[in-house]
Amino acid sequence: MTRILIAASGTGGHLFPALAVAQKLSDCDIQWLGVSDRLETTLVPKTYPLNIVTAKGLQGNPLRKALNGLQLLRSIFQTKQLISKHKIDLVFTTGGYIAAPAILAAKWQGIPVILHESNVLPGKVTRFLGKYADTVVVGFADAAKYLPDAKTLHLGTPVREEFLTPQPLSADLKEKLLGDRFVILAMGGSQGAVGLNQLVRQCAASWIEAGAFIVHITGKNDPDVDSFQDPNYLAMPFAHDIAALIQNADFVISRSGASALTELTITKTPSVLVPYPYAAEDHQTLNAEVFANNGAGLLVQQNRISPDELIEMVLEIMRSPGKRQEMSDKTAALGIPESADKIAHFLKSNF
């Protein structure tokens, strides 16, 4: 049986694509590489043994960087020992700082390593170490220009299985959403987005007056979550049935992390994209520009748009079913629904 080490850690943006690929590798023996205090400790199924290393990013003051550098060296040795112990045939990683020991240990052991990058602007580890990977699989074709020394292959970003088939709404949501009103879904990512939330609430009354029902996923850290009340406005800190919500929304207002955008391409949902203004190297804006340049979404900057401007932008979309259909078609054209299958097949071809 082929043995694969998957190195994916930290956020859903790294973990969900890796998990989607892992599900397509049921005929392989998979070990997982992660760290002790991140989401992999709860999200990765027990089916995949979780091996903990001490890797950390090289940010902070000089002393912190030096200490983290030592931990990185230790994690490379830990990963090398893991590869030897389990006779790993191939390493697959989805980037982030866990990718550094994974890539370097794989090269040390002389086995193939495939790196996946979901953003248009690759992360620092990918840009620095991508040339040492056998292939960097990219979610956006535009990412290749930032990796001139790496061999790249555009296969898209895998999504969770539930996005690939129609999902049922809960009884409560079904009663609210399956009427005649235009459904707007506003979401700020897994941690929420206070600035985006405030902007949505400032616009909500005008959209509701025009016939909208608004589902607003606020995150858990919004101090003003109860500041707007209306029968046609539903706020919730998070949603377990996010796939069903996006599938049933007429329009989405969203941050532009790579995973969120990939999910929109699968559900074919038109959108207004509001990049997180403090994202590392403003990478969310580059993601959103791909949608905007292809007519798939509207790009607005949170700190540069007024509530009145956003109100009118969304009202124009509400009044224009033809425009929504055009955006939906162009959004779908950016997606690769078979991404997980394609990547799994590619991994197997490298054994």
PAVEX-794863 format. One record per atom (N, C-alpha, C): x, y, z. Coordinates in steps of 0.2 Angstrom, whole numbers, padded with zeros to 4 digits, always signed. Layout:
BEGIN
XYZ ...
***
This chain:
BEGIN
+0004-0006+0000 +0000+0000+0000 +0004+0006+0000 +0003+0011-0004 +0006+0017-0004 +0005+0021+0002 +0011+0024+0004 +0011+0028+0011 +0012+0036+0009 +0007+0040+0012 +0007+0047+0010 +0007+0051+0017 +0012+0056+0017 +0012+0060+0023 +0008+0067+0020 +0003+0069+0024 -0001+0075+0022 +0001+0080+0028 +0004+0086+0026 +0006+0091+0030 +0001+0097+0029 -0004+0098+0034 -0009+0103+0033 -0010+0105+0040 -0010+0112+0041 -0011+0114+0048 -0014+0121+0049 -0017+0123+0054 -0018+0129+0056 -0026+0131+0055 -0027+0133+0048 -0034+0136+0047 -0038+0131+0042 -0044+0132+0042 -0048+0129+0037 -0046+0129+0030 -0043+0135+0028 -0040+0136+0021 -0035+0131+0019 -0031+0129+0024 -0026+0124+0023 -0029+0117+0024 -0033+0116+0029 -0035+0109+0031 -0041+0106+0026 -0046+0110+0025 -0051+0107+0021 -0049+0105+0014 -0045+0109+0010 -0042+0106+0004 -0039+0099+0005 -0034+0099+0010 -0031+0093+0011 -0035+0087+0013 -0040+0088+0017 -0045+0083+0019 -0049+0081+0013 -0051+0085+0008 -0054+0083+0002 -0050+0079-0002 -0044+0080-0002 -0039+0076-0006 -0038+0069-0003 -0038+0069+0004 -0037+0063+0008 -0042+0058+0007 -0049+0061+0006 -0054+0057+0005 -0054+0053-0001 -0050+0056-0006 -0050+0052-0013 -0044+0047-0013 -0040+0047-0007 -0035+0042-0007 -0036+0036-0002 -0042+0034-0003 -0044+0029+0002 -0040+0022+0001 -0037+0021-0004 -0032+0015-0005 -0025+0016-0003 -0024+0022+0000 -0017+0024+0003 -0017+0024+0010 -0011+0023+0013 -0010+0024+0020 -0008+0031+0022 -0012+0035+0025 -0010+0042+0026 -0008+0043+0033 -0003+0047+0034 -0001+0050+0040 -0002+0057+0040 -0004+0061+0045 -0005+0068+0045 +0001+0071+0049 +0003+0077+0047 +0008+0081+0050 +0005+0088+0052 +0005+0089+0059 +0002+0095+0062 +0006+0098+0068 +0003+0103+0071 +0006+0105+0077 +0000+0105+0083 +0002+0106+0089 -0002+0104+0094 -0008+0109+0096 -0007+0115+0094 -0012+0120+0096 -0016+0123+0090 -0017+0119+0085 -0021+0122+0079 -0027+0117+0077 -0031+0119+0072 -0037+0116+0071 -0036+0108+0069 -0031+0106+0067 -0030+0099+0065 -0031+0094+0070 -0030+0097+0077 -0031+0092+0082 -0039+0091+0083 -0043+0095+0080 -0050+0093+0081 -0054+0091+0074 -0051+0094+0068 -0054+0093+0062 -0051+0086+0058 -0045+0084+0060 -0043+0078+0056 -0046+0072+0059 -0049+0068+0055 -0052+0062+0058 -0047+0057+0061 -0049+0053+0065 -0044+0048+0069 -0042+0043+0063 -0045+0043+0058 -0043+0038+0052 -0036+0040+0050 -0034+0046+0051 -0027+0048+0049 -0023+0050+0055 -0018+0046+0057 -0014+0047+0063 -0011+0054+0063 -0012+0058+0068 -0009+0065+0068 -0002+0065+0072 +0003+0067+0068 +0010+0067+0071 +0011+0074+0072 +0013+0076+0078 +0014+0083+0080 +0022+0084+0080 +0023+0090+0077 +0030+0093+0077 +0030+0100+0080 +0035+0103+0080 +0036+0109+0084 +0037+0115+0080 +0035+0115+0073 +0036+0120+0068 +0032+0127+0070 +0035+0132+0069 +0032+0139+0070 +0034+0143+0065 +0030+0149+0064 +0032+0154+0059 +0038+0158+0061 +0042+0161+0056 +0048+0165+0058 +0046+0172+0058 +0041+0174+0062 +0039+0181+0063 +0041+0183+0070 +0040+0189+0072 +0041+0192+0079 +0048+0195+0079 +0050+0197+0085 +0056+0200+0086 +0062+0196+0085 +0068+0198+0085 +0074+0194+0083 +0075+0188+0088 +0074+0189+0094 +0074+0183+0099 +0069+0178+0097 +0063+0180+0096 +0058+0175+0094 +0059+0172+0088 +0062+0175+0083 +0063+0172+0076 +0069+0167+0077 +0074+0169+0081 +0079+0164+0083 +0076+0157+0086 +0072+0158+0091 +0069+0152+0094 +0065+0148+0090 +0061+0152+0086 +0057+0148+0081 +0061+0145+0076 +0066+0148+0074 +0071+0145+0069 +0074+0138+0072 +0075+0138+0078 +0078+0132+0081 +0072+0127+0081 +0066+0129+0083 +0061+0124+0082 +0059+0121+0075 +0060+0126+0070 +0060+0123+0063 +0065+0118+0062 +0071+0119+0064 +0076+0114+0063 +0074+0107+0066 +0072+0108+0072 +0070+0102+0076 +0064+0098+0072 +0059+0102+0069 +0054+0099+0066 +0056+0096+0059 +0061+0098+0056 +0064+0095+0050 +0066+0088+0052 +0070+0088+0058 +0072+0081+0060 +0067+0077+0062 +0062+0079+0065 +0056+0075+0067 +0052+0073+0061 +0052+0077+0056 +0048+0075+0050 +0052+0069+0046 +0059+0070+0046 +0063+0065+0043 +0062+0058+0046 +0062+0059+0053 +0062+0052+0057 +0055+0049+0055 +0050+0053+0055 +0043+0051+0053 +0043+0047+0046 +0046+0051+0042 +0046+0048+0035 +0049+0041+0035 +0055+0041+0038 +0059+0034+0039 +0055+0029+0042 +0052+0031+0048 +0048+0026+0052 +0042+0023+0048 +0039+0027+0045 +0032+0024+0041 +0034+0023+0034 +0040+0023+0032 +0042+0022+0025 +0037+0026+0020 +0037+0032+0021 +0033+0037+0017 +0035+0037+0010 +0030+0036+0005 +0032+0036-0002 +0032+0043-0005 +0027+0048-0002 +0026+0054-0005 +0024+0059+0000 +0025+0065+0000 +0023+0071+0004 +0018+0075+0001 +0013+0077+0003 +0008+0082+0000 +0007+0087+0006 +0008+0093+0004 +0007+0099+0009 +0003+0105+0006 -0001+0108+0010 -0005+0113+0007 -0003+0120+0010 +0004+0121+0011 +0007+0127+0013 +0007+0129+0020 +0008+0135+0021 +0009+0137+0028 +0015+0135+0031 +0017+0137+0037 +0024+0135+0040 +0025+0128+0041 +0019+0124+0041 +0021+0117+0042 +0024+0114+0036 +0023+0117+0030 +0026+0115+0024 +0033+0115+0024 +0036+0120+0028 +0044+0120+0027 +0047+0114+0030 +0045+0111+0036 +0049+0104+0037 +0046+0099+0033 +0040+0099+0030 +0038+0094+0026 +0042+0094+0019 +0043+0099+0016 +0047+0100+0010 +0054+0098+0011 +0057+0101+0016 +0064+0100+0017 +0066+0093+0019 +0062+0090+0023 +0063+0083+0025 +0062+0078+0020 +0057+0079+0015 +0055+0075+0009 +0061+0075+0005 +0064+0081+0004 +0070+0082-0001 +0076+0078+0002 +0077+0079+0009 +0082+0075+0012 +0082+0068+0011 +0075+0065+0012 +0074+0058+0011 +0074+0056+0004 +0074+0061-0001 +0074+0059-0008 +0067+0056-0010 +0062+0058-0007 +0055+0056-0010 +0051+0062-0013 +0046+0061-0017 +0043+0067-0020 +0039+0071-0015 +0038+0077-0017 +0034+0082-0012 +0030+0086-0017 +0024+0086-0016 +0019+0090-0020 +0016+0095-0015 +0016+0102-0017 +0014+0107-0013 +0008+0110-0017 +0002+0112-0013 -0004+0115-0015 -0004+0122-0013 -0005+0127-0017 -0006+0134-0015 -0013+0136-0018 -0017+0139-0013 -0024+0140-0015 -0025+0148-0017 -0020+0152-0014 -0021+0159-0016 -0017+0161-0022 -0020+0167-0025 -0016+0170-0031 -0009+0172-0029 -0008+0175-0023 -0001+0177-0021 +0001+0171-0016 +0005+0167-0018 +0007+0162-0014 +0010+0164-0007 +0009+0160-0002 +0012+0162+0004 +0020+0162+0004 +0023+0165+0009 +0030+0166+0010 +0034+0159+0009 +0031+0154+0013 +0034+0147+0012 +0034+0145+0005 +0028+0145+0002 +0028+0143-0005 +0033+0147-0009 +0033+0153-0009 +0037+0157-0013 +0045+0155-0012 +0046+0154-0006 +0053+0152-0004 +0055+0145-0006 +0051+0141-0004 +0053+0134-0005 +0049+0130-0011 +0045+0133-0014 +0041+0130-0020 +0046+0127-0025 +0052+0130-0026 +0056+0127-0031 +0059+0120-0029 +0059+0119-0023 +0061+0112-0020 +0056+0107-0021 +0049+0109-0022 +0044+0104-0023 +0044+0101-0030 +0042+0095-0031 +0042+0092-0037 +0037+0096-0042 +0032+0098-0039 +0026+0102-0042 +0023+0106-0037 +0021+0112-0039 +0017+0116-0035 +0010+0116-0039 +0005+0113-0036 -0002+0113-0039 -0005+0120-0036 -0008+0124-0041 -0011+0130-0039 -0018+0130-0040 -0022+0134-0036 -0029+0135-0036 -0031+0140-0041 -0027+0145-0042 -0028+0150-0047 -0023+0150-0052 -0024+0150-0059 -0019+0150-0064 -0014+0156-0063 -0017+0161-0061 -0013+0168-0060 -0007+0167-0055 -0007+0162-0051 -0002+0161-0045 +0004+0159-0049 +0004+0156-0054 +0011+0153-0057 +0016+0159-0059 +0013+0165-0060 +0018+0170-0062 +0022+0173-0055 +0020+0171-0050 +0023+0172-0043 +0028+0167-0041 +0028+0162-0045 +0033+0156-0044 +0037+0154-0050 +0041+0159-0052 +0045+0158-0058 +0050+0152-0058 +0052+0150-0052 +0057+0145-0052 +0054+0138-0050 +0047+0138-0050 +0044+0131-0048 +0040+0129-0054 +0040+0122-0054 +0035+0119-0059 +0028+0119-0056 +0024+0122-0060 +0017+0123-0057 +0012+0119-0062 +0006+0118-0059 +0001+0114-0062 -0006+0117-0060 -0010+0119-0064 -0017+0122-0062 -0022+0117-0061 -0024+0115-0055 -0029+0110-0054 -0034+0112-0050 -0034+0119-0048 -0039+0121-0043 -0038+0120-0036 -0043+0122-0032 -0043+0120-0025 -0049+0116-0023 -0047+0110-0020 -0053+0106-0018 -0058+0109-0013 -0064+0107-0013 -0069+0109-0008 -0072+0104-0004 -0075+0105+0001 -0078+0100+0005 -0083+0096+0001 -0084+0090+0002 -0089+0086-0002 -0096+0089-0002 -0098+0092+0004 -0105+0094+0004 -0107+0100-0001 -0101+0103-0004 -0102+0108-0009 -0104+0106-0016 -0102+0099-0017 -0103+0096-0023 -0110+0094-0025 -0114+0093-0020 -0121+0090-0021 -0126+0095-0017 -0132+0096-0020 -0137+0100-0016 -0138+0097-0009 -0138+0102-0004 -0139+0101+0003 -0145+0103+0005 -0148+0100+0010 -0155+0102+0013 -0154+0107+0018 -0158+0112+0018 -0158+0117+0023 -0162+0114+0029 -0160+0117+0035 -0163+0115+0041 -0171+0117+0041 -0175+0114+0044 -0182+0116+0044 -0183+0123+0045 -0180+0126+0050 -0181+0133+0052 -0179+0138+0046 -0173+0136+0043 -0170+0140+0038 -0174+0139+0031 -0177+0133+0030 -0181+0132+0024 -0187+0136+0024 -0190+0137+0030 -0196+0141+0031 -0195+0148+0029 -0189+0151+0031 -0187+0158+0030 -0185+0159+0023 -0181+0155+0020 -0177+0156+0014 -0181+0154+0008 -0185+0150+0008 -0188+0147+0002 -0195+0151+0000 -0195+0157+0001 -0201+0161-0001 -0199+0165-0007 -0203+0171-0007 -0202+0175-0013 -0196+0180-0012 -0193+0181-0006 -0189+0186-0005 -0182+0185-0008 -0178+0190-0010 -0171+0189-0012 -0167+0188-0007 -0163+0182-0007 -0159+0180-0001 -0152+0183-0002 -0149+0187+0003 -0143+0189+0003 -0139+0186+0009 -0134+0183+0008 -0129+0180+0013 -0123+0184+0014 -0122+0186+0020 -0116+0190+0021 -0112+0186+0026 -0105+0185+0024 -0101+0181+0029 -0094+0184+0029 -0091+0184+0034 -0084+0187+0035 -0079+0182+0036 -0080+0175+0035 -0074+0171+0036 -0075+0167+0043 -0071+0162+0044 -0072+0158+0050 -0072+0162+0057 -0068+0167+0057 -0067+0171+0063 -0072+0177+0063 -0076+0178+0058 -0080+0184+0057 -0076+0190+0055 -0080+0196+0055 -0076+0202+0052 -0080+0208+0055 -0078+0211+0060 -0082+0216+0063 -0083+0222+0058 -0078+0224+0055 -0079+0230+0050 -0084+0228+0045 -0084+0222+0042 -0089+0220+0037 -0095+0220+0040 -0096+0217+0046 -0102+0216+0049 -0106+0223+0050 -0102+0228+0052 -0105+0235+0053 -0107+0238+0046 -0104+0237+0041 -0106+0239+0035 -0112+0236+0032 -0113+0229+0033 -0119+0226+0031 -0125+0228+0035 -0124+0229+0042 -0130+0232+0046 -0132+0239+0044 -0127+0243+0042 -0129+0250+0039 -0133+0249+0033 -0132+0244+0029 -0136+0244+0023 -0142+0239+0023 -0143+0236+0028 -0148+0230+0029 -0155+0233+0028 -0157+0239+0031 -0164+0241+0031 -0166+0243+0024 -0161+0246+0020 -0163+0247+0013 -0164+0241+0008 -0160+0236+0010 -0160+0230+0006 -0167+0226+0007 -0168+0226+0014 -0175+0223+0016 -0181+0227+0013 -0180+0233+0013 -0186+0237+0010 -0187+0235+0003 -0182+0234+0000 -0182+0232-0008 -0184+0225-0009 -0185+0221-0003 -0187+0214-0004 -0182+0209-0002 -0177+0210+0001 -0172+0205+0003 -0173+0202+0010 -0171+0196+0010 -0170+0193+0017 -0163+0192+0018 -0160+0194+0023 -0153+0194+0025 -0151+0188+0030 -0146+0184+0028 -0143+0179+0033 -0136+0182+0034 -0135+0184+0040 -0128+0187+0042 -0124+0182+0047 -0119+0179+0044 -0115+0175+0048 -0109+0180+0051 -0110+0182+0058 -0106+0187+0061 -0099+0185+0064 -0098+0178+0065 -0093+0177+0069 -0094+0177+0076 -0090+0175+0081 -0091+0175+0088 -0089+0182+0092 -0085+0186+0088 -0082+0192+0092 -0085+0198+0090 -0091+0199+0088 -0094+0205+0086 -0098+0208+0092 -0096+0214+0094 -0099+0217+0100 -0106+0220+0099 -0107+0221+0092 -0114+0225+0091 -0118+0220+0087 -0118+0213+0089 -0122+0208+0085 -0129+0209+0086 -0131+0212+0091 -0139+0213+0092 -0141+0220+0091 -0137+0224+0087 -0139+0231+0086 -0144+0232+0080 -0145+0227+0076 -0150+0228+0071 -0155+0222+0072 -0161+0224+0072 -0166+0219+0072 -0172+0220+0067 -0174+0214+0064 -0179+0214+0059 -0181+0207+0057 -0188+0206+0056 -0190+0200+0055 -0187+0197+0048 -0184+0201+0044 -0181+0198+0038 -0173+0199+0038 -0171+0199+0044 -0163+0199+0045 -0162+0193+0051 -0158+0189+0049 -0156+0183+0053 -0148+0183+0054 -0146+0185+0061 -0139+0185+0062 -0137+0178+0066 -0132+0175+0064 -0129+0169+0068 -0122+0170+0068 -0119+0167+0074 -0111+0168+0074 -0108+0163+0069 -0111+0157+0068 -0108+0153+0063 -0113+0148+0060 -0112+0145+0055 -0117+0140+0052 -0114+0134+0050 -0117+0128+0053 -0115+0122+0051 -0117+0120+0044 -0123+0123+0042 -0125+0121+0035 -0123+0126+0030 -0117+0128+0030 -0115+0134+0026 -0115+0132+0018 -0114+0126+0017 -0115+0124+0010 -0122+0125+0007 -0127+0123+0011 -0134+0124+0010 -0136+0131+0009 -0133+0135+0014 -0134+0142+0014 -0132+0146+0007 -0126+0144+0005 -0123+0147-0001 -0127+0145-0007 -0129+0138-0007 -0132+0136-0013 -0139+0139-0013 -0142+0141-0008 -0149+0144-0008 -0149+0152-0008 -0143+0155-0008 -0143+0162-0008 -0143+0165-0015 -0146+0170-0016 -0146+0173-0023 -0140+0177-0024 -0137+0180-0018 -0131+0184-0019 -0127+0183-0012 -0121+0184-0013 -0116+0183-0007 -0112+0190-0006 -0111+0192+0000 -0106+0197+0002 -0101+0193+0006 -0095+0194+0004 -0090+0189+0007 -0083+0192+0007 -0079+0190+0012 -0072+0191+0012 -0069+0187+0006 -0063+0187+0004 -0061+0184-0002 -0055+0180-0001 -0055+0176+0005 -0051+0170+0006 -0051+0165+0000 -0046+0161-0001 -0046+0157-0007 -0052+0151-0006 -0053+0149+0000 -0058+0144+0001 -0065+0146-0001 -0066+0152+0002 -0073+0155+0001 -0074+0156-0006 -0069+0159-0010 -0070+0160-0017 -0071+0153-0021 -0067+0148-0019 -0068+0142-0022 -0075+0139-0021 -0077+0140-0015 -0084+0137-0014 -0089+0141-0018 -0088+0147-0019 -0093+0151-0024 -0093+0149-0031 -0087+0147-0033 -0087+0144-0040 -0090+0138-0041 -0091+0134-0036 -0094+0127-0036 -0102+0129-0035 -0104+0133-0031 -0111+0135-0030 -0114+0139-0036 -0109+0143-0039 -0110+0147-0045 -0114+0153-0042 -0112+0156-0036 -0116+0161-0033 -0113+0168-0035 -0116+0173-0037 -0113+0179-0038 -0112+0183-0032 -0107+0188-0032 -0105+0190-0026 -0102+0197-0026 -0102+0201-0020 -0098+0207-0019 -0093+0204-0014 -0087+0206-0016 -0081+0203-0012 -0078+0209-0009 -0077+0208-0002 -0074+0214+0002 -0068+0211+0005 -0062+0212+0002 -0056+0208+0005 -0054+0211+0012 -0052+0206+0016 -0049+0208+0023 -0044+0213+0022 -0044+0219+0025 -0039+0225+0023 -0033+0223+0026 -0032+0219+0031 -0026+0218+0035 -0023+0211+0034 -0026+0208+0028 -0023+0201+0026 -0016+0202+0024 -0012+0196+0026 -0005+0197+0024 -0003+0198+0017 +0001+0204+0016 +0002+0206+0009 -0004+0207+0005 -0009+0209+0008 -0016+0210+0005 -0018+0205-0001 -0016+0199+0001 -0017+0193-0004 -0025+0192-0005 -0029+0194-0001 -0036+0194-0002 -0039+0198-0008 -0036+0204-0009 -0037+0208-0014 -0035+0205-0021 -0029+0202-0021 -0027+0199-0027 -0032+0193-0029 -0034+0189-0024 -0039+0184-0025 -0045+0187-0028 -0048+0192-0025 -0054+0195-0028 -0053+0198-0035 -0048+0201-0036 -0046+0204-0043 -0047+0199-0048 -0046+0192-0047 -0047+0187-0052 -0055+0187-0054 -0059+0187-0049 -0066+0187-0050 -0068+0193-0053 -0066+0199-0051 -0068+0206-0054 -0066+0206-0061 -0060+0204-0063 -0057+0205-0069 -0061+0200-0074 -0064+0195-0071 -0067+0190-0076 -0075+0191-0075 -0077+0196-0072 -0084+0198-0072 -0088+0193-0068 -0085+0189-0063 -0088+0185-0059 -0090+0188-0052 -0088+0193-0050 -0089+0196-0044 -0088+0204-0044 -0090+0207-0039 -0089+0215-0038 -0084+0215-0033 -0079+0219-0034 -0074+0220-0029 -0074+0227-0026 -0075+0227-0019 -0075+0234-0015 -0070+0233-0010 -0067+0239-0008 -0063+0239-0002 -0066+0242+0004 -0066+0239+0009 -0070+0240+0015 -0069+0247+0018 -0063+0250+0017 -0061+0257+0020 -0062+0262+0014 -0065+0260+0009 -0066+0265+0003 -0073+0266+0001 -0077+0262+0003 -0084+0262+0001 -0089+0264+0006 -0093+0268+0004 -0098+0271+0009 -0104+0266+0009 -0108+0266+0015 -0114+0262+0015 -0119+0264+0009 -0120+0270+0008 -0124+0272+0002 -0122+0269-0005 -0115+0269-0006 -0113+0266-0012 -0114+0258-0012 -0113+0255-0006 -0114+0248-0006 -0121+0246-0007 -0126+0250-0004 -0133+0249-0004 -0135+0249-0012 -0133+0254-0015 -0135+0255-0022 -0132+0249-0027 -0126+0247-0025 -0122+0242-0029 -0126+0235-0028 -0129+0234-0022 -0132+0228-0021 -0140+0228-0024 -0143+0234-0023 -0149+0235-0026 -0149+0234-0034 -0144+0237-0037 -0144+0236-0044 -0143+0229-0046 -0140+0225-0042 -0139+0217-0044 -0146+0214-0042 -0150+0216-0037 -0156+0214-0035 -0161+0215-0041 -0160+0221-0044 -0165+0223-0050 -0163+0219-0057 -0158+0216-0057 -0155+0214-0063 -0154+0206-0064 -0159+0202-0065 -0158+0195-0065 -0154+0193-0070 -0154+0196-0076 -0149+0195-0081 -0142+0196-0079 -0140+0201-0076 -0134+0202-0073 -0132+0197-0068 -0136+0195-0064 -0135+0189-0059 -0133+0183-0063 -0137+0181-0068 -0135+0175-0072 -0129+0175-0075 -0127+0181-0078 -0121+0182-0081 -0115+0181-0076 -0116+0184-0070 -0111+0183-0065 -0110+0176-0063 -0116+0173-0062 -0116+0166-0060 -0112+0161-0065 -0113+0163-0071 -0110+0159-0077 -0102+0160-0076 -0100+0166-0075 -0093+0168-0075 -0090+0165-0069 -0094+0165-0064 -0091+0162-0057 -0090+0155-0058 -0094+0151-0061 -0094+0144-0062 -0088+0143-0067 -0086+0147-0072 -0081+0146-0076 -0074+0146-0073 -0074+0149-0067 -0067+0149-0063 -0066+0143-0059 -0071+0139-0058 -0070+0133-0054 -0068+0127-0057 -0066+0122-0053 -0064+0115-0055 -0067+0111-0050 -0073+0109-0052 -0077+0104-0047 -0073+0098-0045 -0069+0095-0050 -0066+0089-0049 -0059+0090-0046 -0058+0095-0043 -0051+0097-0041 -0048+0091-0036 -0052+0089-0032 -0049+0084-0027 -0047+0078-0031 -0052+0076-0035 -0050+0070-0039 -0044+0071-0044 -0043+0076-0047 -0038+0078-0051 -0031+0078-0047 -0031+0081-0041 -0025+0081-0037 -0023+0074-0035 -0028+0070-0032 -0027+0064-0030 -0024+0059-0035 -0027+0060-0041 -0024+0056-0047 -0017+0058-0049 -0016+0065-0048 -0009+0067-0050 -0004+0065-0044 -0006+0065-0038 -0002+0062-0033 +0000+0055-0034 -0005+0051-0036 -0003+0044-0037 +0001+0043-0043 +0001+0048-0048 +0006+0047-0054 +0013+0049-0052 +0014+0051-0046 +0021+0053-0044 +0024+0048-0039 +0021+0042-0038 +0023+0037-0034 +0029+0034-0037 
***
